Amino acid sequence: MLHTDLKHLETEQDIRNTLDKNENVMICCGRMGPMCIPIYGIMMEMEKEYPHVAFRDMEFDIPGANFIRSLPECINFMGLPFTVYFKNGKVVSATTSIQTRAQVVEILDRVFGNAL
């Protein structure tokens, strides 16, 4: 289990349920390592600024994460985490490796609309 205050996804069904119930979803699939922890922190900060986005995390090494790992947008990724942005159940952006707050905000604003 990831040690974050984000809601955790553990199965493919958890992902599908989240995508079915939320128009805008950001999922960070990673580990508790130096490339991933900053993204989790950014996501936790963004939850209040972007209430129209469901922010979720998922452990990279569990069977359910195969859903994320096998997405066409992620198939060639080499670094962790895999961060995927979904709008209406469809991938609209995906990144790999560490991102800055500014990079995450740029994607959030572009694909989901500006913060409130």
C-alpha positions as CSV (number, residue, x, y, z in Angstrom):
1,M,0.0,0.0,0.0
2,L,1.2,3.5,-0.9
3,H,1.6,5.8,2.1
4,T,-0.3,8.8,0.8
5,D,-3.5,10.6,1.7
6,L,-4.8,10.0,-1.8
7,K,-7.5,7.4,-2.5
8,H,-5.9,4.2,-3.5
9,L,-6.9,2.0,-6.5
10,E,-6.0,-1.7,-6.1
11,T,-7.8,-3.5,-8.9
12,E,-8.7,-3.0,-12.5
13,Q,-12.3,-2.9,-11.4
14,D,-11.4,0.0,-9.0
15,I,-10.0,1.9,-12.0
16,R,-13.1,1.2,-14.1
17,N,-15.4,2.3,-11.3
18,T,-13.5,5.5,-10.8
19,L,-13.5,6.2,-14.5
20,D,-17.3,5.5,-14.7
21,K,-18.1,7.8,-11.7
22,N,-15.8,10.7,-12.6
23,E,-15.4,12.8,-15.7
24,N,-11.9,13.9,-14.9
25,V,-9.4,11.4,-13.4
26,M,-5.6,11.6,-12.7
27,I,-4.0,8.3,-11.7
28,C,-0.4,8.1,-10.6
29,C,0.9,4.5,-10.7
30,G,4.2,4.1,-8.9
31,R,6.1,3.2,-5.7
32,M,7.2,5.0,-2.6
33,G,10.4,6.2,-4.3
34,P,12.2,9.5,-5.1
35,M,10.6,9.8,-8.5
36,C,7.1,9.1,-7.4
37,I,6.7,10.8,-4.0
38,P,6.9,14.3,-5.4
39,I,4.0,13.6,-7.7
40,Y,1.9,12.2,-4.9
41,G,2.6,15.4,-2.9
42,I,1.6,17.6,-5.9
43,M,-1.6,15.6,-6.3
44,M,-2.6,16.0,-2.7
45,E,-2.0,19.8,-2.9
46,M,-4.1,19.9,-6.1
47,E,-7.2,18.2,-4.7
48,K,-8.5,21.4,-3.2
49,E,-7.6,23.5,-6.2
50,Y,-9.2,21.1,-8.7
51,P,-12.3,19.6,-7.0
52,H,-13.6,18.6,-10.5
53,V,-10.7,16.1,-10.8
54,A,-10.5,12.7,-9.0
55,F,-6.9,12.2,-7.9
56,R,-5.9,8.6,-7.3
57,D,-2.8,6.5,-6.8
58,M,-2.0,2.9,-7.5
59,E,0.9,0.7,-6.6
60,F,3.0,-0.2,-9.7
61,D,3.7,-3.8,-8.8
62,I,0.2,-5.1,-8.1
63,P,-1.8,-7.1,-10.7
64,G,-4.4,-4.4,-11.1
65,A,-1.7,-2.0,-12.3
66,N,-1.4,-4.0,-15.5
67,F,-4.4,-1.9,-16.7
68,I,-2.2,1.3,-16.6
69,R,1.1,-0.4,-17.6
70,S,-0.5,-1.9,-20.8
71,L,-2.2,1.3,-22.0
72,P,-0.9,2.2,-25.5
73,E,0.1,5.6,-24.2
74,C,2.3,4.0,-21.5
75,I,3.6,0.8,-23.2
76,N,7.0,2.4,-24.0
77,F,7.5,4.2,-20.7
78,M,10.7,3.4,-18.9
79,G,10.6,5.5,-15.7
80,L,8.3,5.7,-12.7
81,P,5.7,6.9,-12.0
82,F,3.3,6.4,-14.9
83,T,0.8,9.3,-14.6
84,V,-2.3,9.1,-16.7
85,Y,-5.1,11.7,-17.2
86,F,-8.5,10.4,-18.2
87,K,-11.5,12.5,-19.5
88,N,-14.8,10.7,-19.8
89,G,-12.9,7.4,-19.5
90,K,-10.4,8.1,-22.3
91,V,-6.7,8.8,-21.9
92,V,-6.1,12.5,-22.8
93,S,-2.5,12.7,-21.5
94,A,0.2,10.4,-20.0
95,T,3.6,11.1,-18.5
96,T,6.4,9.1,-17.1
97,S,9.1,10.0,-14.5
98,I,9.1,12.9,-12.2
99,Q,7.2,16.1,-13.1
100,T,7.2,19.5,-11.5
101,R,4.2,21.2,-10.1
102,A,4.2,23.6,-13.1
103,Q,4.2,20.6,-15.5
104,V,1.3,18.9,-13.7
105,V,-0.7,22.2,-13.5
106,E,-0.2,22.8,-17.3
107,I,-1.6,19.3,-18.0
108,L,-4.5,19.7,-15.6
109,D,-5.5,23.1,-17.0
110,R,-5.1,21.9,-20.6
111,V,-7.1,18.7,-20.3
112,F,-9.5,19.4,-17.4
113,G,-9.8,23.2,-17.2
114,N,-8.3,25.7,-14.8
115,A,-8.4,25.5,-11.0
116,L,-11.3,27.0,-9.2
